[in-house]
Amino acid sequence: MNIIVCIKQVPAVSVVGIDEETGVLLREGARTKLNPYDLYALEAAFLLRERHGGTVTAVTMGPPQAVQAVREAYYMGADDGYVFSDAKFAGADVLATSYTISQGIRLLGRFDLIICGKQTTDGDTAQVGPALAEYLGIPHVAWVLGFEGREDGILVQQDLPDSCETAFMKYPCLVTVERGALVPRLPSHRRMKEMRGKPVVILSIDDFLDRDEGKYGLAGSPTRVVEMFPPQVNEGHEVWTGGGLVLAARISDKLKEMKYM
């Protein structure tokens, strides 16, 4: 089974620089970490490989420093890794991002399954995985809590608001994995030693079959960020003591004072 896992490097701090002109995050040089939801996607891939054999390939889109995210995936168990990186990819929205990743994956050859985390902690759209599947023309199921690989496809349990639905898809297909579905393994010291010299392949728009710059980055994004700003930090607080009726009255007075009532 040939599995591709889409991962992403996200900010590791609560305050990130913002380009005032474009409204996009300034990722170059910022402290980063591997998107927490992607840890579950990687674990799902490793379990399927252990049961059915095959390879796990980690792919990501981002600046050159995104190589570190792929290296972390190596240390957890990934066999190969690719970064789709080009200045022309910067500022991409969901559609441009998923199109870019789809073009990179087309270069990798045959695959059976693509696994994504449910969402990222910086964008929180949960749309890139399904949009990627649409660009590749393959079926997909989101919010997967459980799975069972079979010879010709995968059986999954999908977490819906009021129920859990079972679905079967034939390969090739895509799933997005819910947080908490599995317990991700930690990077292995032995793997770190084994994979220290393992190269990470970087692909740019010049490597893609479709080099139309109007489909990538800001140029290929039909949506624009109107305004983005870090939340205001408010450290002021009051401590009240007393019985229930006293505290209820104080809360009521405070809400009236703040014109919430």
The 8 nearest C-alpha neighbors of each residue, nearest first, counted from 0:
[[1, 53, 52, 111, 2, 51, 54, 48],
 [2, 0, 110, 54, 111, 53, 55, 112],
 [1, 3, 55, 112, 113, 111, 54, 110],
 [4, 2, 113, 56, 55, 57, 114, 112],
 [3, 5, 114, 57, 113, 115, 56, 58],
 [6, 4, 58, 115, 59, 57, 114, 3],
 [7, 5, 59, 37, 58, 4, 57, 115],
 [8, 6, 59, 34, 33, 9, 60, 68],
 [7, 9, 33, 32, 34, 68, 65, 31],
 [8, 10, 31, 32, 34, 33, 7, 121],
 [11, 9, 31, 12, 30, 32, 29, 8],
 [10, 12, 31, 32, 30, 9, 13, 29],
 [13, 11, 10, 14, 30, 15, 31, 29],
 [12, 14, 15, 11, 10, 229, 230, 121],
 [15, 13, 12, 229, 16, 230, 10, 11],
 [16, 14, 17, 13, 24, 12, 25, 10],
 [15, 17, 25, 24, 18, 14, 26, 29],
 [18, 16, 24, 25, 23, 19, 22, 15],
 [17, 19, 22, 20, 23, 21, 25, 24],
 [20, 18, 22, 21, 17, 23, 227, 226],
 [19, 21, 18, 22, 23, 17, 226, 225],
 [22, 20, 23, 18, 19, 224, 90, 223],
 [21, 23, 18, 19, 224, 227, 20, 17],
 [24, 22, 18, 21, 17, 90, 25, 224],
 [23, 25, 17, 26, 16, 18, 15, 22],
 [24, 26, 16, 17, 27, 18, 23, 15],
 [25, 27, 29, 24, 28, 10, 62, 16],
 [28, 26, 29, 25, 62, 64, 63, 30],
 [27, 29, 26, 30, 64, 25, 31, 62],
 [30, 28, 26, 27, 31, 10, 15, 25],
 [31, 29, 11, 10, 28, 12, 32, 26],
 [30, 32, 10, 11, 9, 29, 8, 33],
 [31, 33, 11, 8, 9, 34, 10, 30],
 [32, 34, 8, 68, 35, 7, 9, 31],
 [33, 35, 37, 36, 9, 7, 8, 119],
 [36, 34, 37, 38, 33, 120, 39, 119],
 [37, 35, 116, 38, 34, 178, 39, 117],
 [38, 36, 116, 40, 39, 35, 34, 6],
 [37, 39, 41, 36, 40, 35, 183, 42],
 [40, 38, 42, 37, 41, 183, 36, 181],
 [39, 41, 37, 116, 43, 38, 42, 115],
 [42, 40, 44, 38, 39, 43, 37, 45],
 [41, 43, 39, 45, 183, 44, 40, 46],
 [44, 42, 40, 46, 41, 45, 39, 47],
 [45, 43, 41, 47, 42, 46, 48, 40],
 [44, 46, 48, 42, 47, 43, 49, 41],
 [47, 45, 49, 43, 48, 44, 42, 50],
 [46, 48, 50, 44, 49, 45, 51, 43],
 [49, 47, 52, 45, 51, 46, 50, 53],
 [50, 48, 46, 47, 52, 51, 45, 53],
 [49, 51, 47, 48, 52, 46, 148, 45],
 [50, 52, 48, 49, 47, 0, 53, 148],
 [53, 51, 48, 49, 0, 50, 54, 47],
 [52, 54, 0, 1, 48, 51, 55, 2],
 [55, 53, 1, 2, 78, 56, 0, 48],
 [54, 56, 2, 77, 78, 3, 1, 44],
 [55, 57, 79, 3, 80, 78, 77, 4],
 [58, 56, 80, 4, 3, 5, 79, 69],
 [59, 57, 81, 5, 80, 82, 6, 4],
 [60, 58, 82, 6, 7, 5, 83, 81],
 [59, 61, 83, 82, 84, 100, 7, 58],
 [60, 62, 84, 65, 83, 59, 63, 82],
 [61, 63, 64, 84, 65, 27, 85, 60],
 [64, 62, 65, 66, 84, 61, 82, 201],
 [63, 65, 66, 62, 67, 27, 61, 28],
 [66, 64, 67, 63, 68, 61, 62, 8],
 [65, 67, 64, 69, 68, 63, 70, 82],
 [66, 68, 70, 65, 69, 64, 71, 8],
 [69, 67, 71, 65, 70, 66, 33, 8],
 [70, 68, 72, 66, 71, 67, 80, 73],
 [69, 71, 73, 67, 72, 68, 66, 74],
 [70, 72, 74, 68, 73, 69, 67, 75],
 [71, 73, 69, 75, 70, 74, 77, 76],
 [74, 72, 77, 70, 76, 71, 75, 69],
 [73, 75, 186, 71, 191, 190, 72, 76],
 [74, 76, 186, 72, 73, 187, 185, 77],
 [75, 77, 73, 74, 72, 78, 45, 190],
 [78, 76, 73, 55, 72, 79, 56, 75],
 [77, 79, 55, 56, 54, 73, 76, 80],
 [80, 78, 56, 77, 57, 55, 81, 73],
 [79, 81, 57, 199, 56, 58, 69, 200],
 [82, 80, 200, 58, 199, 201, 57, 59],
 [81, 83, 201, 59, 60, 58, 84, 202],
 [84, 82, 60, 202, 203, 201, 59, 61],
 [83, 85, 203, 61, 62, 82, 60, 202],
 [84, 86, 203, 87, 88, 204, 83, 62],
 [85, 87, 88, 89, 84, 62, 216, 203],
 [86, 88, 85, 89, 216, 215, 212, 204],
 [89, 87, 216, 215, 86, 85, 91, 90],
 [90, 88, 216, 86, 87, 91, 217, 85],
 [89, 91, 217, 216, 23, 92, 88, 21],
 [92, 90, 216, 217, 95, 96, 89, 220],
 [91, 93, 220, 95, 94, 96, 90, 222],
 [94, 92, 96, 95, 127, 97, 91, 126],
 [95, 93, 97, 96, 92, 98, 220, 130],
 [94, 96, 98, 91, 215, 92, 220, 219],
 [97, 95, 93, 99, 91, 98, 94, 92],
 [96, 98, 131, 100, 94, 99, 127, 95],
 [99, 97, 101, 95, 96, 100, 94, 102],
 [100, 98, 96, 102, 101, 97, 95, 103],
 [99, 101, 103, 97, 102, 98, 104, 96],
 [102, 100, 98, 104, 99, 103, 131, 97],
 [103, 101, 105, 99, 100, 104, 98, 207],
 [102, 104, 100, 101, 105, 106, 99, 83],
 [105, 103, 101, 107, 106, 102, 100, 108],
 [106, 104, 102, 103, 107, 108, 101, 135],
 [105, 107, 104, 103, 108, 102, 207, 208],
 [108, 106, 104, 105, 109, 103, 110, 81],
 [107, 109, 106, 105, 110, 104, 103, 1],
 [108, 110, 107, 111, 1, 105, 171, 106],
 [111, 109, 1, 112, 2, 171, 108, 3],
 [112, 110, 171, 170, 1, 2, 0, 172],
 [111, 113, 2, 172, 171, 173, 110, 3],
 [112, 114, 173, 3, 4, 2, 172, 174],
 [113, 115, 4, 174, 175, 40, 173, 3],
 [116, 114, 175, 5, 40, 4, 128, 176],
 [115, 117, 37, 36, 176, 40, 175, 118],
 [116, 118, 175, 176, 177, 125, 142, 36],
 [119, 117, 125, 123, 116, 124, 36, 120],
 [120, 118, 123, 121, 122, 34, 36, 125],
 [119, 121, 123, 122, 34, 118, 9, 35],
 [120, 122, 119, 123, 9, 10, 34, 118],
 [121, 123, 124, 119, 120, 118, 125, 93],
 [124, 122, 119, 118, 120, 125, 121, 126],
 [123, 125, 126, 122, 118, 119, 127, 93],
 [126, 124, 118, 117, 123, 127, 128, 119],
 [127, 125, 124, 128, 129, 130, 93, 118],
 [126, 128, 130, 97, 129, 93, 131, 125],
 [127, 129, 131, 130, 126, 115, 132, 175],
 [130, 128, 132, 131, 126, 127, 133, 139],
 [131, 129, 133, 127, 132, 128, 97, 126],
 [132, 130, 97, 128, 134, 133, 129, 127],
 [133, 131, 135, 129, 137, 130, 134, 136],
 [132, 134, 136, 130, 131, 135, 137, 129],
 [135, 133, 131, 132, 136, 130, 101, 98],
 [134, 136, 132, 133, 137, 131, 101, 105],
 [135, 137, 133, 134, 132, 138, 131, 172],
 [136, 138, 172, 132, 135, 133, 171, 139],
 [139, 137, 172, 173, 132, 168, 136, 140],
 [138, 140, 173, 174, 172, 132, 129, 137],
 [139, 141, 174, 173, 175, 142, 143, 138],
 [140, 142, 175, 174, 143, 139, 157, 176],
 [143, 141, 177, 158, 176, 157, 175, 117],
 [142, 144, 157, 176, 177, 141, 156, 145],
 [143, 145, 180, 156, 177, 157, 158, 176],
 [146, 144, 156, 155, 143, 180, 147, 157],
 [147, 145, 155, 154, 156, 148, 153, 144],
 [146, 148, 154, 153, 155, 149, 145, 47],
 [149, 147, 153, 154, 152, 146, 47, 150],
 [148, 150, 152, 153, 151, 147, 154, 51],
 [149, 151, 152, 148, 153, 51, 0, 170],
 [150, 152, 149, 169, 170, 153, 148, 168],
 [153, 151, 169, 170, 149, 168, 150, 148],
 [152, 154, 148, 149, 168, 167, 147, 155],
 [153, 155, 167, 147, 146, 166, 148, 168],
 [156, 154, 146, 166, 145, 165, 157, 153],
 [155, 157, 165, 145, 164, 144, 143, 146],
 [156, 158, 143, 164, 163, 142, 144, 165],
 [157, 159, 163, 142, 143, 144, 156, 162],
 [158, 160, 162, 163, 161, 157, 164, 142],
 [161, 159, 162, 158, 163, 157, 142, 164],
 [162, 160, 159, 163, 158, 164, 157, 142],
 [161, 163, 159, 160, 164, 158, 157, 165],
 [164, 162, 158, 157, 159, 156, 165, 161],
 [163, 165, 157, 156, 162, 166, 158, 159],
 [166, 164, 156, 155, 157, 163, 167, 154],
 [165, 167, 155, 154, 156, 164, 168, 157],
 [166, 168, 154, 153, 155, 169, 152, 165],
 [169, 167, 152, 153, 170, 154, 166, 172],
 [168, 170, 152, 151, 171, 153, 172, 167],
 [171, 169, 152, 172, 111, 151, 112, 168],
 [170, 172, 111, 112, 169, 137, 110, 173],
 [171, 173, 170, 138, 112, 137, 139, 113],
 [174, 172, 139, 113, 112, 114, 132, 138],
 [175, 173, 140, 114, 139, 141, 115, 176],
 [174, 176, 115, 141, 117, 116, 142, 114],
 [177, 175, 143, 116, 117, 142, 40, 115],
 [178, 176, 142, 117, 143, 180, 144, 179],
 [179, 177, 180, 36, 39, 176, 117, 181],
 [178, 180, 181, 177, 182, 39, 144, 36],
 [179, 181, 144, 178, 177, 145, 39, 176],
 [182, 180, 179, 39, 183, 42, 43, 178],
 [181, 183, 184, 179, 39, 180, 42, 38],
 [184, 182, 42, 39, 38, 181, 185, 41],
 [183, 185, 182, 186, 42, 75, 38, 187],
 [184, 186, 187, 75, 183, 74, 188, 38],
 [187, 185, 75, 74, 188, 184, 71, 190],
 [186, 188, 190, 189, 74, 75, 191, 185],
 [189, 187, 191, 190, 192, 186, 74, 193],
 [188, 190, 192, 187, 191, 193, 74, 194],
 [191, 189, 193, 187, 74, 192, 188, 194],
 [192, 190, 188, 74, 194, 189, 193, 195],
 [191, 193, 189, 190, 195, 194, 188, 196],
 [194, 192, 190, 191, 195, 189, 196, 197],
 [193, 195, 197, 191, 196, 192, 190, 73],
 [196, 194, 192, 191, 197, 193, 190, 70],
 [197, 195, 194, 198, 193, 192, 191, 199],
 [196, 198, 194, 195, 199, 193, 79, 73],
 [199, 197, 196, 200, 80, 79, 195, 194],
 [198, 200, 80, 81, 201, 66, 197, 69],
 [199, 201, 81, 82, 198, 80, 202, 79],
 [202, 200, 82, 81, 83, 199, 84, 203],
 [203, 201, 83, 206, 84, 82, 200, 204],
 [204, 202, 85, 205, 84, 206, 83, 201],
 [203, 205, 207, 206, 210, 85, 202, 87],
 [204, 206, 203, 207, 210, 202, 208, 209],
 [205, 207, 204, 203, 202, 208, 210, 103],
 [208, 206, 204, 209, 205, 210, 102, 103],
 [207, 209, 210, 206, 102, 106, 205, 204],
 [208, 210, 207, 211, 102, 204, 212, 205],
 [211, 209, 204, 212, 207, 208, 205, 206],
 [210, 212, 213, 209, 214, 215, 204, 208],
 [213, 211, 214, 215, 210, 87, 218, 219],
 [212, 214, 219, 218, 211, 215, 216, 217],
 [215, 213, 219, 212, 211, 218, 95, 216],
 [216, 214, 219, 95, 88, 212, 213, 218],
 [215, 217, 91, 88, 89, 90, 218, 219],
 [216, 218, 90, 220, 91, 219, 215, 89],
 [219, 217, 213, 216, 220, 215, 214, 212],
 [218, 220, 214, 215, 213, 217, 216, 95],
 [219, 221, 217, 92, 222, 95, 218, 91],
 [222, 220, 219, 223, 92, 94, 218, 217],
 [223, 221, 220, 92, 224, 93, 217, 94],
 [224, 222, 225, 221, 220, 92, 21, 22],
 [223, 225, 22, 226, 222, 227, 21, 23],
 [226, 224, 223, 22, 227, 21, 222, 20],
 [225, 227, 224, 22, 228, 19, 21, 223],
 [228, 226, 22, 224, 225, 229, 17, 23],
 [227, 229, 230, 226, 17, 22, 231, 16],
 [228, 230, 14, 231, 227, 15, 13, 16],
 [231, 229, 232, 228, 14, 233, 13, 227],
 [232, 230, 233, 229, 228, 234, 14, 13],
 [231, 233, 230, 234, 229, 235, 14, 13],
 [232, 234, 235, 231, 236, 230, 237, 229],
 [233, 235, 232, 236, 231, 237, 230, 238],
 [236, 234, 233, 237, 232, 238, 231, 239],
 [237, 235, 234, 238, 233, 239, 232, 253],
 [236, 238, 239, 235, 240, 234, 253, 250],
 [239, 237, 240, 236, 241, 235, 246, 249],
 [240, 238, 237, 241, 246, 249, 250, 245],
 [241, 239, 238, 246, 242, 245, 243, 249],
 [240, 242, 245, 246, 243, 239, 244, 247],
 [241, 243, 245, 244, 246, 240, 247, 239],
 [242, 244, 246, 245, 247, 241, 248, 240],
 [245, 243, 247, 246, 242, 248, 241, 249],
 [244, 246, 248, 242, 247, 243, 241, 249],
 [245, 247, 249, 243, 248, 244, 250, 241],
 [248, 246, 244, 250, 249, 245, 243, 251],
 [247, 249, 251, 245, 246, 250, 252, 244],
 [250, 248, 246, 252, 251, 247, 253, 245],
 [249, 251, 253, 247, 248, 252, 246, 254],
 [250, 252, 248, 254, 249, 253, 247, 255],
 [253, 251, 249, 255, 250, 254, 256, 248],
 [254, 252, 256, 250, 255, 251, 249, 257],
 [253, 255, 257, 259, 251, 256, 252, 260],
 [256, 254, 258, 260, 252, 253, 257, 259],
 [255, 257, 253, 258, 254, 252, 259, 260],
 [256, 258, 254, 255, 259, 253, 260, 252],
 [259, 257, 255, 256, 260, 254, 253, 252],
 [258, 260, 254, 257, 255, 256, 253, 251],
 [259, 255, 258, 254, 257, 251, 256, 252]]
